[in-house]
Amino acid sequence: MRRLLTLLLLVAFAPAVLAERIKDLAQVGGVRNNPLVGYGLVVGLDGTGDQTSQAPFTVQSLRTMLQQLGVTVPANVNPQLKNVAAVAVQADLPPFAKPGQPIDITVSSIGNAGSLRGGSLLMTPLKGADGQVYAIAQGNLVVGGLGASGKDGSRVVVNVPSAGRIPGGALVERAVDAGQMQGDVTLNLHQPDFTTAQRMVEALDRALGADAAHALDPITVTVHAPVDPSGRVGFIAKVENLELDPGDAAAKVVINARTGTIVIGAHVRVMPAAVAHGSLVVTIAEHAAVSQPAAFAQGQTTVVPNSDVKVQQDASRMFLFSGGVSLDDIVRAVNQVGAAPGDLVAILEALKQAGALRAELEVI
């Protein structure tokens, strides 16, 4: 019983394991997605297509397509299309994708189509940054949005009906050389950090042998890999699953000025400082009064505007930050005075200007 109690105490007071896999901290150099884009037509819409008078390229694209299919539209005929929409097609070509494999695509209207619901994408080539065709897209759209409009101009829209997806809507026509199956393996950290790069080298050396890895900079680590291509897949799989303790993140406060969201890192510290913050509210109310002349007077009834201006200043309370306070102390002090997110932004900026905030202040 005593031995069991001792074991439970050791487990309870054991330090938390923060080890992460190399797979979660870095990616193999050269193994990445490649963006593809194309231009096409969606047909079969229920009167929600492009207005051809404002989107003439839709008619031009349809004429070109019909001409390639052997149908000639007279030059003096201007089709008024309501069931066709010009769209942009996007996709990500996964690494090592082989011809014939399906990939998901996103279809978005580039004209003034009201909705793509119920439409079908005609065969559309998808090109890479080099201008080469790597996939062919076609299929029926899945649109999560819905829109309804009335003749008086009123409209109700749920989500975005002018964009949709086609799962497996494109077939790969050409493979991309990942370029990582020869020579040393390069690991690129998601976040550059000298400490994490060095610890990754130490973890690789312990698992693979001395001088197996080298850190070129805070983001790049190279690993000596087998020359035989048949053993490289297993080697990279072993490397990806090695665990290490990454370096602590830098002290940073991130502020989203548009939404008022504030994120304070765990290592943010505040030096001794006293803060007093209050708010000033100015209220202006407009009233209209009627001036009525006395009986048998020669005056006229007039409307006289009246303005009531009130100024209210909330009582501000001063709170003290001791030297080296932690994140918990900062949050507790701010909550005691009831500071809103906007007030907290002003407090943090003032602390940074005073040199009391030991953190990087980043506004996004």
Sequence and secondary structure as in RCSB ss.txt:
>XXXX:A:sequence
MRRLLTLLLLVAFAPAVLAERIKDLAQVGGVRNNPLVGYGLVVGLDGTGDQTSQAPFTVQSLRTMLQQLGVTVPA
NVNPQLKNVAAVAVQADLPPFAKPGQPIDITVSSIGNAGSLRGGSLLMTPLKGADGQVYAIAQGNLVVGGLGASG
KDGSRVVVNVPSAGRIPGGALVERAVDAGQMQGDVTLNLHQPDFTTAQRMVEALDRALGADAAHALDPITVTVHA
PVDPSGRVGFIAKVENLELDPGDAAAKVVINARTGTIVIGAHVRVMPAAVAHGSLVVTIAEHAAVSQPAAFAQGQ
TTVVPNSDVKVQQDASRMFLFSGGVSLDDIVRAVNQVGAAPGDLVAILEALKQAGALRAELEVI
>XXXX:A:secstr
 HHHHHHHHHHHTS     EEHHHHEEETT   EEEEEEEEEE  SS S  TTT HHHHHHHHHHHHHTT    T
T     SS EEEEEEEEE TT  TT EEEEEEEE S  S  TT EEEEEEEE TTS EEEEEEEE B   EEEE 
TTS EEEES TTEEEEEEEEEE S      SSSSEEEEESS  HHHHHHHHHHHHHHH TTSEEEEETTEEEE  
 SSGGGHHHHHHHHHT EE       EEEEETTTTEEEE TT EE SEEEEE  EEEEEEEEEEEE   TT S  
 EEEEEEEEEEEE   EEEEE TTB HHHHHHHHHHHT  HHHHHHHHHHHHHTT EESEEEE 
